[in-house]
Every structure is written in structure tokens, then in C-alpha cells.
Amino acid sequence: MNKLLEGIRVLDLSQFLSGPRCSQLLALKGAEVVKVEPPMGETLRLITRLMKSERLLSTLHQNKKGIVVDFKKEEGLALVRRLAGEADVMVENFAPGLMKKMGLDYESLSTVNPRLIYVSISGFGKGGPLGDRVAFDIVAQATAGIMYAYRMEDKTPKCYFADLVSGAYAALGAMEALFARERTGKGCLVDISMLDVMYFQNFSAFSDNSLAPVKDEIEKMLGRTMTNLLTDDKRPLPFWASYKASDGHVVIVALTDREWKGLMEAIGRPEAAADFKFSNFVTRIQNAGEGIDMIAPWVAAHTAAEVTAELEKKNVPCAKVLNFDEVNEHPQLIDRGMITSVDDSKFGEIKVPGDPVKLSCFEDDVRSSCPALGEHTEEVLRAWLNMGEEEISALKSKKAIS
């Protein structure tokens, strides 16, 4: 076996970001992922086509095969049910109730294929008072308190964490279910709620909840709450902050006494390490403003490269705040295979992300771009369903496939 998930078949009915991120991770580990789209293409394909940016689909759909099935035709629905009968994993992220209406819900398909692992991604999950509501990334981030945590209640999120992180958790759930199936012989439903996932990432929210009985005591000692300890923009901490350099910004972290001592030596204030105002973690919080006033002028007088060079000599964690161009040319990411490319028959070379999950026992495998609309329809029907030319032609004539 050359690939971890070689022999695993994934039927991906999803669209936009969350479901495709799930199947992307499975495809990068060698699963045979078949992306099912309607005749006009999934919504994201339509949007990117209108904006002449269809190339970006390859950042989500490497290593996949693409087929076109018209769900509005009964023959098309019947075909998807047959394909689900041959799949190990199925992924969907449609509005609540739609899959049941089409007879493509877990209860219906698991009777035909008891080994099926059915991955369902939704805004709020199965059940609960919000279970029937439709959601997108921004709705999940708002509801989970992420936007509040970033103090961005009046601004749109800059990264699609709810979609992309939920997709990653969906892939984790699929892998866990595959492992469980090895023991039980049975598939199961993987129920991923974007709200659940975002809450699970919101350390500020659930730490605030756990500290409720002692919040007042902590605030009295520190002069601030634990909830915004590292995130108070108006009162930043000297040992966890972004500083303005002469040509950009540098983040500096000096949480330990050793790191603080190294930072003070780097800025030419070694005596401050022994000053009672900065002698331990708590006093450095209590006197945060004075600490910032010591460090900020030194950073401002140097370039970002000069700052990081001096701090690295003292083993103080730091980094320049990079823009997109700098990130996309970063030698560490290139060396790790996280910035790679695929060849597309229509668009030529496309830069795409690599696989972030590195396994010593398997090599990274990014080999193909996003499939063209319906590129592999006939190939998949022959391989998965042993379908002959006559049956394929009949489905084409009824416009159930293309």
C-alpha cells in the first residue's frame, strides 16, 4: 500500500468550503474522492467562474475525480443512491432536511450500505433548538462568540475558520469512524456542527466559564480578567505583543523568566530583569504599561529583521508579521511542501497548499488539480457500478448525467 487511505471510496456531495475541506484531507491521504456536482456546477464553481477566478478551486479539490449528476431527475437520485451503496464515506453539507427529502439521509442510505460512514456538516448539528437553521461561516463565528473574542463584533471575519476548521474536524471524524468500522464492521453518522467546532476553539469563552467562581479574585490580583489576559488591545502585555518596527511589525513572546531576561538583555536593559516590577510573571502583568514603554522604542528604532536577529540570539520567540506575498514565498513552508503546484489542462500551473498532516510512513501526495465539471463521470460509473455503455448512454439521453 503506497497511500494511507488507498482503497477507500469517498462520495462527496458537498459544496463551498467545509465539505470540500473534509474530502480534500481524505484525498491527500490517498482516498478515491468523487466530487458530485449538478449540471451547472456547484455554487462555488459558479461564483468563481463569474469572477474569472475558477483557478482557486484547485486549492480545495486536489486529487479528486469529478462527475455530474442531475439530482432533479429521479434517475440521477437513484444513481447517487447506488454510488452511496459502493462508498466507504459520504460527505454532505446541505441545508437541514434536504438530504432526507431526497432520500439521501443517513437512515435511508445505511439500510442499503450498513458500512457507510456518513459525514454531515451543518451550522448547528442534528437536533437542538437551532438544528433546523441554515448557517454559513460568519453565522457560526458570531454564534460561538469568536467575533466577540476578537473584538470584531462590527467587522466580518478575515479567515473562514468555521468552514475550514469544521471540515478538518469532519475529516478527523471520518478517520475515527473508519477506525471504529475496523472493529465493529459497521459504519456510522459523523455529525459535525460548525457551532460546536467554533465553541471548541474559543478558549476564551470556555475558560471564562470554568473560572466563574474565582474571576473576581483573579481580576483583583492581576488588574485584568483572565478572559482577555493576552488579548486586550488597549492594555497589551509586554511579553505577548505586536510591536511596530521601522518597516513593519514584530511579535514578541517572553513568557518565562529566562525569555524575559533575554529580552531585557537584547534591548539593553538587563537591570530590568531583576527589578521588582518585572521580577515574575504576575508583576510583569501588573506593570504591563511600563514594560511596553521600555520595549516599544527599541523595536521602533530597528527594522523587523534587526529585531528578530537580536532576539533569536537570546532564544526569545519572535517573528515579523508577514503579508500574503511574504507568506506565499516563505522558505519554511516551501521546504515543508506546504506551497506546491499542480498542472491544470485549462489554467496551466496553479499554486496550491500541500498536506499539513505529515506522516513518516507515507509521502505527501498532491498530484492533480480540481477536476473539470463532469470530467470523470463515465470512468467512475464504470469502476464503481460496473456500468456498461448502454446504461451510460441511457442516463445521458435522460440528462441525468453529463
Sequence and secondary structure as in RCSB ss.txt:
>XXXX:A:sequence
MNKLLEGIRVLDLSQFLSGPRCSQLLALKGAEVVKVEPPMGETLRLITRLMKSERLLSTLHQNKKGIVVDFKKEE
GLALVRRLAGEADVMVENFAPGLMKKMGLDYESLSTVNPRLIYVSISGFGKGGPLGDRVAFDIVAQATAGIMYAY
RMEDKTPKCYFADLVSGAYAALGAMEALFARERTGKGCLVDISMLDVMYFQNFSAFSDNSLAPVKDEIEKMLGRT
MTNLLTDDKRPLPFWASYKASDGHVVIVALTDREWKGLMEAIGRPEAAADFKFSNFVTRIQNAGEGIDMIAPWVA
AHTAAEVTAELEKKNVPCAKVLNFDEVNEHPQLIDRGMITSVDDSKFGEIKVPGDPVKLSCFEDDVRSSCPALGE
HTEEVLRAWLNMGEEEISALKSKKAIS
>XXXX:A:secstr
  STTTT EEEE   TTHHHHHHHHHHHTT EEEEEE TT  HHHHHHHHTT GGGGGGT TTEEEEEB TTSHH
HHHHHHHHHHH SEEEE   TTHHHHTT SHHHHHHH TT EEEEEESS SSSTTTT    HHHHHHHTTHHHHT
T TTS  SS HHHHHHHHHHHHHHHHHHHHHHHHS   EEEEEHHHHHHHH HHHHHHHHTGGGHHHHHHHHSS 
STTTTT SSS BTTEEEEEETTEEEEEE  SHHHHHHHHHHTT GGGGTSGGGSSHHHHHHTHHHHHHHHHHHHH
TS HHHHHHHHHHTT  EEE   HHHHTT HHHHHTT EEEEEETTTEEEEEE  S  BTTB          TTT
THHHHHHHHH   HHHHHHHHHTTSB 
